[in-house]
Amino acid sequence: MQAICARMNAMSLRAPKPFVAAKGLTSKANGIAAAPRPVLAQQKQQQQQPAALALQVVCADGPRGMKLKTRKAAAKRYKVTGSGKVVVRRAGKQHLNEKQSAKTKRNLGKMVSASESHKNLIRKCLPYAGIV
């Protein structure tokens, strides 16, 4: 230890002095001790409450969890009408259509109602579509 002190003196390095508070800057002189403690406790509680409320999402129909994701593949295949019905394009128009008549090919391009058995699956894939 003495060797380290001798080296510090040789290099003219000094350890910092410990902090000493000024006599005129006491807490009573600044009025810090005059504040009632219950007020400080109330301020801490008020500061903690908004942080807790910010985490909670409140909707008109009650609190909810995370926002649900829309399956984009289903959103491209199925459309929901204004009345809440689900419509889908007919299958069978991609290829091998030479034998079909023009009327059949034309009808394959139209939209038809989705089957009732698929509605629950489609409803889960499109959570915000408003399917009736």
C-alpha positions in Angstrom: 0.0 0.0 0.0 2.8 2.4 0.8 4.4 1.6 -2.5 1.3 2.7 -4.3 1.0 5.9 -2.3 4.7 6.6 -3.0 4.1 6.2 -6.7 1.0 8.4 -6.6 3.0 11.2 -4.9 5.8 10.8 -7.4 3.4 11.1 -10.3 1.7 14.1 -8.5 -1.7 12.3 -8.5 -4.0 12.9 -5.7 -7.1 11.0 -4.5 -10.3 13.1 -4.6 -11.4 14.5 -1.3 -14.6 13.1 0.2 -17.8 15.1 -0.4 -18.6 17.5 2.4 -22.0 19.2 2.3 -22.1 23.0 2.8 -23.3 24.1 6.1 -25.8 26.6 4.6 -27.5 24.0 2.5 -29.3 22.0 5.1 -32.7 20.3 4.3 -34.4 22.4 6.9 -33.1 25.6 5.4 -34.4 24.6 2.0 -37.8 23.6 3.4 -37.6 20.0 2.3 -38.3 18.6 5.8 -41.4 20.9 6.1 -43.3 19.0 3.4 -45.8 16.5 5.0 -45.0 12.9 4.2 -48.6 11.8 3.3 -48.5 14.2 0.4 -45.3 12.6 -1.0 -47.0 9.1 -0.6 -50.1 10.3 -2.5 -47.9 11.7 -5.3 -46.1 8.4 -5.6 -49.4 6.5 -5.9 -50.7 9.0 -8.5 -47.5 8.5 -10.6 -47.8 4.7 -10.4 -51.5 4.5 -11.4 -51.3 5.9 -15.0 -48.5 3.4 -15.8 -50.8 0.5 -14.7 -53.7 1.9 -16.7 -51.7 2.3 -19.8 -51.1 -1.4 -20.1 -54.9 -2.2 -20.1 -56.8 -1.9 -23.4 -60.5 -0.9 -22.7 -63.0 -1.3 -25.5 -66.7 -0.5 -25.6 -67.7 -4.1 -25.1 -65.2 -4.8 -22.3 -61.4 -5.3 -21.8 -59.5 -7.3 -24.4 -56.2 -8.9 -24.7 -53.9 -8.7 -27.7 -55.2 -7.7 -31.1 -56.0 -10.6 -33.3 -54.2 -11.1 -36.6 -56.0 -11.4 -40.0 -54.8 -14.4 -42.1 -54.0 -12.6 -45.4 -54.4 -15.7 -47.5 -58.0 -16.1 -46.3 -58.6 -12.3 -46.8 -57.6 -12.6 -50.5 -59.8 -15.7 -51.1 -62.9 -14.7 -49.2 -64.9 -11.4 -49.4 -67.5 -10.3 -46.9 -70.6 -8.5 -48.3 -72.2 -5.5 -46.7 -74.9 -7.8 -45.2 -72.2 -10.0 -43.6 -72.3 -13.0 -46.1 -69.1 -14.6 -47.1 -68.5 -15.1 -50.9 -65.8 -17.0 -52.7 -64.8 -17.6 -56.3 -65.6 -20.9 -57.8 -62.8 -23.4 -58.4 -61.9 -25.0 -61.8 -61.0 -22.1 -64.0 -57.2 -22.4 -64.0 -56.5 -24.9 -66.8 -57.9 -27.9 -68.7 -60.9 -25.8 -69.8 -60.9 -26.5 -73.5 -63.8 -29.0 -73.3 -66.0 -26.5 -71.3 -68.4 -24.3 -73.0 -68.1 -20.5 -72.9 -71.1 -20.3 -70.6 -69.6 -22.7 -68.1 -66.3 -20.8 -68.0 -68.1 -17.5 -67.6 -70.1 -18.9 -64.6 -66.9 -20.2 -62.9 -65.7 -16.6 -62.6 -68.7 -15.5 -60.5 -68.7 -15.3 -56.8 -70.9 -17.8 -54.8 -71.7 -18.0 -51.1 -69.3 -20.0 -49.0 -70.6 -23.2 -47.5 -72.0 -23.1 -43.9 -69.5 -25.7 -42.8 -66.6 -23.3 -43.6 -68.0 -20.2 -42.0 -66.6 -20.9 -38.5 -63.2 -21.5 -40.0 -63.4 -18.3 -42.1 -64.6 -16.3 -39.1 -61.5 -17.3 -37.1 -59.2 -16.4 -40.0 -60.9 -13.0 -40.5 -61.5 -11.8 -36.9 -62.6 -8.2 -37.9 -64.6 -8.9 -41.0 -68.0 -8.7 -39.3 -69.2 -12.1 -40.6 -72.9 -12.8 -39.7 
